[in-house]
Amino acid sequence: KGPRQPGPGSGPAPPDSDEFGSFLYWRPPLPSIEEELRELLAISGSPEPPEEHRSSAGGASAGEEEEDEESDEEGWITPSNLKQAQQDTGHCDTAPVGVQVGCVTTDFAMQNVLLQMGLHVLAVNGMLIRRARSYILRCHGCFRTTSDMTKVFCPHCGNKTLKKVAVSVSDDGSLHMHFSRNPKVLNPRGLRYPLPAPQGGKHANNPHLVEDQRFPQQRLSRKARQKTNVFDPDYLAGASPFAENDVHSRAAQLHLRDAALGAGRRRLNPNAVTKKFVKRR
């Protein structure tokens, strides 16, 4: 059979137009770039505005910039408006009225004594101190107080229950304690789970529970201390490549160094923070 001839009613297939393509069925047509170029050329070819319009526009923009600068400068305290800000808030460095003689000190204990004696106490900036507040440690287990701020455990009951409390002394010498209403002051952290089993050995790492608890001396191993014996016949200088270095002992792994003997392995960074109570594998 020969090739099939098209019928009289059937013509050539119409080309697929972009308007009814499958790609445009779900996506809108993209904008034409030629139209945007024509708009840009029309804007660039427009005549320049007269000088009057340009001057008015420049004046308006300058006025807007000045307003922005003024709004930015508002609210800032500078050396030029410091006195005015202090007067507005009521904290002015003017000398107190009726005070001719006063004592200037930064010691809180001395300030309390001077206030109890009825003398005028002045601050470094010249302001009159009417009430001095200091801090003490109060045990929330036995309710005893101590003024030694270096204490960690209560000197009366021996528990680690000391909390910092602000106190003030009135004119008659009575002591007033100012407690905080924040319940997070008495933090129950560390009371939920039991304590770990105590460790033994020369380099044990146990929590500090009581004030007179014994801790390891953290001394070096005997091999590391023998390194500084200059009278040893097998002694070698530390700079020698054949010198023995202790790198396998527990003291060397913990980077311990005996300051009295000057031996042992030094830490690379002496300012590095050491973590306590770290779980080691």
Rosetta silent file (secondary structure, phi, psi, omega in degrees, C-alpha in Angstrom):
SEQUENCE: KGPRQPGPGSGPAPPDSDEFGSFLYWRPPLPSIEEELRELLAISGSPEPPEEHRSSAGGASAGEEEEDEESDEEGWITPSNLKQAQQDTGHCDTAPVGVQVGCVTTDFAMQNVLLQMGLHVLAVNGMLIRRARSYILRCHGCFRTTSDMTKVFCPHCGNKTLKKVAVSVSDDGSLHMHFSRNPKVLNPRGLRYPLPAPQGGKHANNPHLVEDQRFPQQRLSRKARQKTNVFDPDYLAGASPFAENDVHSRAAQLHLRDAALGAGRRRLNPNAVTKKFVKRR
SCORE:     score description
SCORE:     0.000 S_00000001
   1 L     0.000  142.154  179.677    0.000    0.000    0.000 S_00000001
   2 L   -81.371  178.096  178.753    1.209    3.472   -0.771 S_00000001
   3 L   -64.655  144.821 -176.953    1.386    6.413    1.637 S_00000001
   4 L   -76.844  129.484 -179.641   -1.924    7.602    2.953 S_00000001
   5 L   -89.628  139.256  177.398   -3.092   10.845    1.423 S_00000001
   6 L   -66.401  146.143 -179.296   -4.770   13.422    3.634 S_00000001
   7 L   -73.728  169.843 -179.734   -8.433   13.898    3.064 S_00000001
   8 L   -68.982  -29.172 -178.042   -9.965   17.056    1.709 S_00000001
   9 L   -84.041  -17.973 -176.154  -11.429   18.000    5.090 S_00000001
  10 L   -96.440  123.950  179.185   -8.285   17.448    7.084 S_00000001
  11 L  -106.270 -172.858  177.303   -5.699   20.229    6.947 S_00000001
  12 L   -65.685  146.756 -177.574   -2.273   20.658    8.567 S_00000001
  13 L   -66.632  135.018 -179.736   -2.208   20.388   12.393 S_00000001
  14 L   -69.567  141.341  179.519   -2.303   23.814   14.107 S_00000001
  15 L   -67.013  150.008  178.927    0.890   24.712   15.978 S_00000001
  16 L   -72.595  116.915  179.308    0.815   24.611   19.788 S_00000001
  17 L   -84.236  157.194  179.469    0.390   28.184   20.993 S_00000001
  18 H   -69.865  -21.516 -175.708    1.891   29.440   24.273 S_00000001
  19 H   -72.297  -31.443 -176.329   -1.505   30.528   25.486 S_00000001
  20 H  -115.722   22.030  178.866   -2.938   27.020   25.718 S_00000001
  21 L   -72.840  160.677  179.754    0.207   25.068   26.495 S_00000001
  22 L   -68.256  -25.800 -179.963    0.337   22.573   29.337 S_00000001
  23 L   -71.573  -34.091 -179.525    3.022   24.655   31.064 S_00000001
  24 L   -84.858   -1.930 -179.192    0.776   27.709   31.248 S_00000001
  25 L   -68.663  -32.706 -177.683   -2.137   25.691   32.588 S_00000001
  26 L  -115.877    0.471 -179.553   -0.837   25.936   36.151 S_00000001
  27 L  -133.487  131.502  179.117    1.482   28.972   35.935 S_00000001
  28 L   -67.824  155.254 -178.959    0.560   32.522   34.879 S_00000001
  29 L   -66.204  145.865  179.199    2.489   33.981   31.937 S_00000001
  30 L   -74.426  149.246  178.450    5.694   35.831   32.712 S_00000001
  31 L   -68.113  150.062 -179.147    5.795   39.608   32.155 S_00000001
  32 L   -78.950  134.672 -179.636    7.361   40.789   28.948 S_00000001
  33 H   -74.716  -29.085 -177.808   10.823   42.346   29.281 S_00000001
  34 H   -64.991  -37.164  179.469   10.313   44.578   26.255 S_00000001
  35 H   -65.652  -39.968  178.226    7.476   46.460   27.945 S_00000001
  36 H   -65.443  -39.308  177.620    9.610   47.184   31.027 S_00000001
  37 H   -63.781  -39.161  178.472   12.468   48.458   28.844 S_00000001
  38 H   -65.064  -39.091  178.348   10.104   50.783   27.022 S_00000001
  39 H   -65.273  -40.453  178.335    8.806   52.193   30.316 S_00000001
  40 H   -64.964  -40.377  178.213   12.360   52.822   31.555 S_00000001
  41 H   -65.967  -36.256  179.138   13.295   54.589   28.328 S_00000001
  42 H   -68.054  -37.448  179.234   10.184   56.732   28.546 S_00000001
  43 H   -70.140  -42.327 -179.540   10.991   57.748   32.128 S_00000001
  44 H   -68.720  -28.331 -179.597   14.642   58.532   31.349 S_00000001
  45 L   -86.283   -0.934  179.717   13.665   60.549   28.274 S_00000001
  46 L   -71.635  148.361 -178.666   11.185   62.766   30.160 S_00000001
  47 L   -67.451  150.331 -179.471   12.250   66.451   30.562 S_00000001
  48 L   -70.544  147.649  178.927   13.871   67.537   33.831 S_00000001
  49 L   -69.675  155.956  179.442   11.694   69.438   36.322 S_00000001
  50 L   -65.685  167.510 -175.855   12.280   73.180   36.645 S_00000001
  51 H   -65.260  -32.807 -179.041   14.640   74.589   39.251 S_00000001
  52 H   -63.750  -44.537  179.861   11.794   75.783   41.481 S_00000001
  53 H   -65.051  -38.828  179.827   10.378   72.288   41.839 S_00000001
  54 H   -65.921  -40.038  179.073   13.838   70.890   42.508 S_00000001
  55 H   -65.811  -39.617  178.988   14.551   73.499   45.196 S_00000001
  56 H   -66.243  -39.104  178.206   11.213   72.830   46.892 S_00000001
  57 H   -66.685  -39.517  178.036   11.866   69.099   46.819 S_00000001
  58 H   -65.092  -39.076  177.936   15.375   69.618   48.217 S_00000001
  59 H   -65.295  -38.555  178.659   14.026   71.814   51.012 S_00000001
  60 H   -65.725  -42.450  179.065   11.434   69.215   51.936 S_00000001
  61 H   -65.451  -38.875  178.087   14.048   66.444   52.054 S_00000001
  62 H   -64.575  -39.148  177.947   16.369   68.627   54.178 S_00000001
  63 H   -64.478  -38.557  177.196   13.519   69.354   56.575 S_00000001
  64 H   -64.491  -39.435  178.628   12.774   65.646   56.902 S_00000001
  65 H   -64.751  -40.413  178.382   16.462   64.929   57.643 S_00000001
  66 H   -64.089  -40.834  178.555   16.532   67.635   60.340 S_00000001
  67 H   -63.736  -38.886  178.287   13.395   66.199   61.943 S_00000001
  68 H   -64.664  -40.812  179.077   14.951   62.725   61.930 S_00000001
  69 H   -65.137  -40.679  179.015   18.122   64.061   63.572 S_00000001
  70 H   -64.876  -40.604  179.344   16.110   65.888   66.239 S_00000001
  71 H   -67.202  -32.248  178.167   14.062   62.773   66.980 S_00000001
  72 H   -71.261  -33.205 -177.761   17.262   60.703   67.270 S_00000001
  73 H   -77.281  -16.605 -179.095   18.818   63.164   69.706 S_00000001
  74 L   -72.899  139.426  176.706   15.826   63.091   72.058 S_00000001
  75 L    91.967   -8.913 -179.902   16.134   60.870   75.129 S_00000001
  76 L   -91.313  139.563  177.217   19.936   60.716   75.225 S_00000001
  77 L  -100.298  115.748 -178.402   21.829   61.915   78.311 S_00000001
  78 L  -119.082  167.307  177.047   24.985   63.775   77.318 S_00000001
  79 L   -57.145  -23.658 -179.508   27.440   65.917   79.319 S_00000001
  80 L   -75.931  -34.684 -178.585   25.555   68.998   78.110 S_00000001
  81 L  -111.422   20.969 -179.662   22.163   67.945   79.546 S_00000001
  82 H   -67.544  -45.247 -179.725   23.382   65.863   82.509 S_00000001
  83 H   -60.884  -42.357 -179.327   22.579   68.536   85.111 S_00000001
  84 H   -65.803  -38.195  178.651   19.093   69.039   83.690 S_00000001
  85 H   -66.642  -37.671  178.009   18.420   65.290   83.712 S_00000001
  86 H   -68.460  -36.526  177.626   19.536   65.041   87.337 S_00000001
  87 H   -68.904  -36.120  179.526   17.291   67.928   88.340 S_00000001
  88 H   -67.838  -37.186 -179.642   14.320   66.361   86.542 S_00000001
  89 H   -86.057   -8.277 -179.975   14.791   63.029   88.312 S_00000001
  90 L    86.864    6.396  179.110   15.519   64.622   91.687 S_00000001
  91 L  -109.426   85.170 -179.221   19.108   63.349   91.903 S_00000001
  92 L  -109.811  146.280 -177.193   21.169   66.504   91.887 S_00000001
  93 L   -86.030   23.563  177.603   24.726   66.776   93.132 S_00000001
  94 L   -72.199  152.034 -177.999   24.013   69.940   95.090 S_00000001
  95 L   -66.357  140.209  178.936   25.344   70.094   98.622 S_00000001
  96 L   -63.767  145.823 -176.672   22.826   69.001  101.309 S_00000001
  97 L   -79.251  136.200  175.893   21.176   71.845  103.192 S_00000001
  98 L    81.105   10.192  179.021   22.200   72.380  106.821 S_00000001
  99 L  -111.267  112.033  179.629   25.289   70.153  106.722 S_00000001
 100 L  -100.976  -33.635 -178.789   28.506   72.012  107.524 S_00000001
 101 L  -130.019  135.707  178.723   30.736   69.130  108.677 S_00000001
 102 L  -151.421  166.444  179.903   30.640   65.532  107.487 S_00000001
 103 E  -114.753  130.811 -179.892   32.746   62.411  107.197 S_00000001
 104 E  -106.860  120.287  178.336   33.472   60.811  103.841 S_00000001
 105 L  -153.718  152.532  176.853   34.187   57.067  103.889 S_00000001
 106 L  -108.505    4.453  178.206   33.429   54.033  101.747 S_00000001
 107 L   -84.010  121.832 -176.983   33.647   51.499  104.594 S_00000001
 108 H   -66.525  -37.232  178.714   30.159   50.181  105.369 S_00000001
 109 H   -64.759  -41.951  178.215   31.034   49.320  108.974 S_00000001
 110 H   -66.741  -35.828  177.810   32.386   52.829  109.559 S_00000001
 111 H   -65.014  -40.340  177.706   29.304   54.341  107.955 S_00000001
 112 H   -64.369  -40.533  179.739   27.040   52.380  110.306 S_00000001
 113 H   -65.879  -42.520  179.840   29.061   53.484  113.349 S_00000001
 114 H   -65.634  -37.267  177.948   28.989   57.137  112.272 S_00000001
 115 H   -67.436  -37.493  177.174   25.246   57.001  111.696 S_00000001
 116 H   -67.973  -29.752  177.540   24.704   55.503  115.161 S_00000001
 117 H   -77.710  -11.862  179.326   26.822   58.304  116.640 S_00000001
 118 L    88.997   15.468  179.287   24.608   60.888  114.946 S_00000001
 119 L   -91.440  160.647  178.840   27.259   62.299  112.604 S_00000001
 120 L   -84.231  129.627  179.051   26.749   63.254  108.988 S_00000001
 121 E  -113.299  127.180 -178.708   28.090   60.728  106.502 S_00000001
 122 E  -112.773  149.105  175.474   28.780   61.862  102.953 S_00000001
 123 L   -84.100  178.812 -178.419   29.367   59.826   99.829 S_00000001
 124 L   -67.172  -32.693  179.653   32.250   60.343   97.441 S_00000001
 125 L   -85.763    5.964  176.736   30.098   62.540   95.169 S_00000001
 126 L    93.163    0.124 -179.940   29.038   64.744   98.111 S_00000001
 127 L   -78.947  149.015 -179.071   25.574   63.281   98.666 S_00000001
 128 E   -82.798  126.967  178.478   24.312   62.784  102.227 S_00000001
 129 E   -92.545  117.155 -179.412   23.967   59.132  103.310 S_00000001
 130 L   -98.151  -23.030 -179.379   20.923   58.695  105.534 S_00000001
 131 L  -148.192  131.321  179.234   20.883   54.893  105.738 S_00000001
 132 L  -109.536  137.883 -178.958   23.662   52.346  105.222 S_00000001
 133 E  -122.183  133.111  177.226   22.964   48.781  104.233 S_00000001
 134 E  -128.538 -178.620 -174.721   25.337   45.877  104.620 S_00000001
 135 E  -128.206  146.317  174.816   25.067   42.119  104.231 S_00000001
 136 E  -133.923  173.925  176.580   25.371   39.147  106.561 S_00000001
 137 E  -108.243  129.257 -178.891   24.952   35.389  106.239 S_00000001
 138 E  -122.345  131.272  179.587   21.867   33.785  107.791 S_00000001
 139 E   -85.285  122.450  178.225   21.356   30.054  108.192 S_00000001
 140 L   -87.951   12.239  173.316   17.856   28.985  107.151 S_00000001
 141 L  -100.979  -47.113  178.730   18.311   25.729  109.095 S_00000001
 142 L  -113.338   -0.906  175.743   19.062   27.013  112.597 S_00000001
 143 L    62.503   28.248  173.320   18.278   30.735  111.957 S_00000001
 144 L   -94.286  158.764 -178.731   21.663   31.885  113.272 S_00000001
 145 E  -123.360  155.122  175.820   23.597   34.725  111.658 S_00000001
 146 E  -145.813  144.147  179.521   27.265   35.405  111.070 S_00000001
 147 L   -94.243   -0.556  178.042   29.087   38.445  109.735 S_00000001
 148 L   -83.637  104.713 -175.162   31.961   36.407  108.277 S_00000001
 149 L   -76.549   -6.807  178.674   31.175   36.488  104.563 S_00000001
 150 L   -86.500   -6.043 -178.161   33.867   33.912  103.768 S_00000001
 151 L   -73.465  141.731  174.554   31.959   31.124  105.509 S_00000001
 152 L  -108.028  -35.835  178.838   30.407   28.379  103.393 S_00000001
 153 L  -110.609  148.662 -178.552   29.027   26.194  106.201 S_00000001
 154 L   -65.483  129.079  179.674   27.092   27.417  109.222 S_00000001
 155 L   -71.309  -10.904 -178.376   29.433   27.735  112.253 S_00000001
 156 L   -97.929  -52.001 -178.426   26.595   26.654  114.600 S_00000001
 157 L  -101.349  -15.887  176.806   24.896   23.688  112.917 S_00000001
 158 L    81.397    5.495 -179.351   27.558   22.881  110.311 S_00000001
 159 L   -90.919  159.883  178.879   25.168   22.647  107.358 S_00000001
 160 L   -90.242   65.568 -174.843   25.595   24.305  103.994 S_00000001
 161 L  -126.918   28.704  179.915   22.509   26.462  104.489 S_00000001
 162 E   -86.127  134.793  177.799   23.918   29.999  104.640 S_00000001
 163 E  -128.691  146.352 -178.644   22.158   32.665  102.585 S_00000001
 164 E   -80.419  127.572 -177.602   23.107   36.280  101.992 S_00000001
 165 E  -129.512  136.667  176.794   20.713   38.747  103.650 S_00000001
 166 E   -82.471  135.774 -179.758   20.736   42.540  103.521 S_00000001
 167 E  -130.198  153.575  175.894   20.641   44.282  106.923 S_00000001
 168 E  -138.450  148.348 -178.603   20.375   47.881  108.014 S_00000001
 169 E  -107.392  126.668 -179.752   20.999   49.528  111.380 S_00000001
 170 L   -81.829 -178.307 -178.198   18.466   52.054  112.649 S_00000001
 171 L   -66.068  -32.892 -179.829   19.184   55.127  114.743 S_00000001
 172 L   -84.743    2.956  176.905   18.658   53.264  118.025 S_00000001
 173 L    91.653    2.817  179.649   21.146   50.540  117.016 S_00000001
 174 L   -78.656  148.814 -176.726   18.628   47.806  116.237 S_00000001
 175 E   -99.955  128.369  179.552   19.362   45.462  113.351 S_00000001
 176 E  -117.528  126.350  177.907   16.760   45.014  110.620 S_00000001
 177 E   -99.871  136.780 -178.337   17.034   42.170  108.102 S_00000001
 178 E  -108.160  105.020 -177.827   15.489   42.579  104.650 S_00000001
 179 L   -89.247  153.377  178.100   14.276   39.213  103.334 S_00000001
 180 L   -91.828  141.305  177.159   13.471   38.486   99.730 S_00000001
 181 L   -88.554    0.347  179.693    9.998   37.359   98.708 S_00000001
 182 L   -75.588  121.051 -178.670   11.370   35.428   95.771 S_00000001
 183 H   -69.806  -14.371 -179.132   10.859   31.695   96.467 S_00000001
 184 H   -77.543   -3.086  178.084   13.839   30.820   94.263 S_00000001
 185 H   -64.443  -43.173  176.115   16.212   32.138   96.930 S_00000001
 186 L   -90.671   84.704 -175.682   15.960   28.794   98.746 S_00000001
 187 L   -81.876  121.923  179.745   16.892   26.633   95.792 S_00000001
 188 L   -82.340   24.628 -178.431   16.347   22.887   96.447 S_00000001
 189 L   -67.197  135.280  179.798   18.964   21.947   93.876 S_00000001
 190 L    90.185    3.740 -179.106   20.962   18.892   94.858 S_00000001
 191 L  -109.532    1.308 -175.970   18.329   17.485   97.230 S_00000001
 192 L   -88.898  -41.944 -176.543   16.357   15.339   94.804 S_00000001
 193 L  -106.237  153.034  179.372   18.825   12.583   94.006 S_00000001
 194 L   -69.839  159.442  179.961   21.074   10.681   96.437 S_00000001
 195 L   -72.899  151.125  177.590   24.742   11.511   96.734 S_00000001
 196 L   -70.059  160.361  178.577   27.244    9.431   94.779 S_00000001
 197 L   -66.165  140.146 -178.943   29.276    6.780   96.518 S_00000001
 198 L   -64.532  141.913  179.279   32.502    8.153   98.011 S_00000001
 199 L   -95.676  155.499  176.771   35.618    7.576   95.952 S_00000001
 200 L  -118.091 -179.865  179.288   38.964    6.427   97.234 S_00000001
 201 L   104.896  175.888 -177.473   42.529    6.791   96.089 S_00000001
 202 L   -73.885  -25.437 -175.941   45.084    9.558   95.990 S_00000001
 203 L  -124.477   52.248  179.258   43.094   11.698   93.548 S_00000001
 204 L   -73.525  149.296 -179.132   39.494   11.191   94.665 S_00000001
 205 L  -124.129   89.780 -177.315   36.881   13.699   93.549 S_00000001
 206 L  -112.890  149.493  177.168   34.156   13.883   96.216 S_00000001
 207 L   -67.470  149.170 -179.135   31.623   16.667   96.870 S_00000001
 208 L   -83.887  108.249 -174.282   32.353   19.067   99.718 S_00000001
 209 L  -106.135  -36.273 -179.964   29.734   18.230  102.361 S_00000001
 210 L  -129.497  164.290 -174.550   31.198   19.393  105.695 S_00000001
 211 L   -72.448  -36.095 -177.548   33.725   22.026  106.671 S_00000001
 212 L   -96.384   28.256  179.557   36.281   19.630  108.211 S_00000001
 213 L   -72.544  140.109 -179.346   36.133   17.137  105.357 S_00000001
 214 L   -87.280  135.797 -179.896   39.452   15.612  104.367 S_00000001
 215 L  -121.548  154.410  178.175   40.573   16.006  100.782 S_00000001
 216 L   -64.791  151.948 -177.845   43.443   14.355   98.896 S_00000001
 217 L   -78.047  -11.909  179.380   46.746   16.202   98.820 S_00000001
 218 L    54.517   50.958  179.355   46.981   15.912   95.030 S_00000001
 219 L   -90.289  162.491 -179.768   50.671   15.042   95.134 S_00000001
 220 L   -78.552  166.816  176.641   52.762   13.851   92.252 S_00000001
 221 L   -75.365  164.201 -178.480   53.851   10.298   91.662 S_00000001
 222 H   -64.983  -34.271 -179.826   57.194    9.054   92.899 S_00000001
 223 H   -66.119  -38.553  179.133   58.534    8.833   89.359 S_00000001
 224 H   -71.202  -32.613  178.738   57.762   12.489   88.690 S_00000001
 225 H   -74.925  -28.428  178.183   59.389   13.557   91.969 S_00000001
 226 H   -69.279  -12.852 -178.292   62.563   11.598   91.219 S_00000001
 227 H   -67.045  -28.055 -176.199   63.079   13.758   88.165 S_00000001
 228 H   -92.729    3.849  178.654   64.393   16.661   90.258 S_00000001
 229 L   -79.350   98.828 -176.195   66.984   14.625   92.159 S_00000001
 230 L   -74.548  -16.529  179.863   70.173   16.130   90.744 S_00000001
 231 L   -88.699    0.583  177.733   72.364   13.757   92.774 S_00000001
 232 L   -71.809  132.382 -179.987   70.929   10.693   91.072 S_00000001
 233 L   -63.562  -25.244  178.198   73.614    9.000   88.875 S_00000001
 234 L   -95.594   18.078 -177.276   70.980    8.456   86.165 S_00000001
 235 L   -72.129  136.070  175.222   69.806   12.090   86.332 S_00000001
 236 L  -127.943  144.603 -179.621   69.294   13.828   82.993 S_00000001
 237 L   -64.761  153.488 -178.427   68.462   17.464   82.438 S_00000001
 238 L   -65.657  -26.050  179.387   64.916   18.297   81.488 S_00000001
 239 L   -80.485   -7.792 -178.709   66.051   19.756   78.154 S_00000001
 240 L   -73.388  140.421  178.472   67.736   16.498   77.176 S_00000001
 241 L   -69.607  -13.628 -179.747   65.900   14.419   74.546 S_00000001
 242 L   -98.640    7.183  179.949   66.597   11.298   76.629 S_00000001
 243 L   -71.566  145.081 -179.493   64.969   12.646   79.807 S_00000001
 244 L   -87.233  130.610  178.535   62.111   10.599   81.226 S_00000001
 245 L  -118.043  132.523  179.999   58.726   12.312   81.368 S_00000001
 246 L   -82.814  107.793 -179.245   55.840   10.992   83.430 S_00000001
 247 L  -123.157   -4.478 -175.246   52.851   10.916   81.077 S_00000001
 248 L  -107.938  -14.070 -177.941   51.037    7.733   82.153 S_00000001
 249 L   -75.768  165.692  179.547   50.387    8.294   85.860 S_00000001
 250 H   -65.802  -36.891  179.537   47.120    9.618   87.247 S_00000001
 251 H   -65.928  -37.418  178.689   48.790   12.834   88.417 S_00000001
 252 H   -69.679  -35.758  178.204   50.148   13.515   84.919 S_00000001
 253 H   -69.236  -30.645  177.197   46.722   12.939   83.357 S_00000001
 254 L   -86.896    2.317  178.992   45.162   15.414   85.810 S_00000001
 255 L    59.114   43.754  177.671   47.930   17.962   85.026 S_00000001
 256 L   -88.678  148.019 -178.213   49.044   18.160   88.655 S_00000001
 257 E  -143.041  131.116  178.128   52.311   19.847   89.532 S_00000001
 258 E   -83.896  112.042 -176.476   54.181   19.962   92.825 S_00000001
 259 L   -70.484  -30.080 -178.263   55.086   23.604   93.332 S_00000001
 260 L   -69.675  -38.336 -178.239   57.605   22.854   96.080 S_00000001
 261 L   -92.622  -21.751  179.755   59.637   20.469   93.928 S_00000001
 262 L    74.380   22.351 -177.850   59.022   22.120   90.580 S_00000001
 263 E  -112.324  177.573  177.677   58.435   18.804   88.841 S_00000001
 264 E    99.803  177.206 -177.865   55.586   17.277   86.960 S_00000001
 265 L   -93.041  129.005 -178.614   53.753   18.077   83.792 S_00000001
 266 L   -87.650  150.575  176.232   52.576   21.650   83.364 S_00000001
 267 L   -74.881  149.696  179.499   49.252   22.594   81.932 S_00000001
 268 L   -68.541  -40.150 -179.958   49.250   24.205   78.525 S_00000001
 269 L  -123.201  105.697 -178.443   46.934   26.998   79.642 S_00000001
 270 L   -69.853  -15.848 -179.747   47.202   27.903   83.346 S_00000001
 271 L   -93.016    3.551 -179.642   44.094   30.123   83.073 S_00000001
 272 L   -68.695  139.697 -178.499   41.869   27.318   81.823 S_00000001
 273 L   -80.493  128.015  178.394   38.799   26.688   83.970 S_00000001
 274 L   -95.615  131.556 -179.877   38.742   23.252   85.565 S_00000001
 275 L   -87.889  135.666  179.393   35.348   21.586   85.953 S_00000001
 276 L   -99.383  153.003  176.928   34.526   19.937   89.253 S_00000001
 277 L    56.935   43.444  177.452   32.478   16.797   89.773 S_00000001
 278 L   -90.670  132.191 -179.243   32.773   15.723   86.145 S_00000001
 279 L   -73.355  116.670 -179.508   31.766   12.144   85.478 S_00000001
 280 L  -101.564  144.910 -179.470   34.801   10.347   84.099 S_00000001
 281 L   -82.988    0.000    0.000   34.596    7.109   82.192 S_00000001
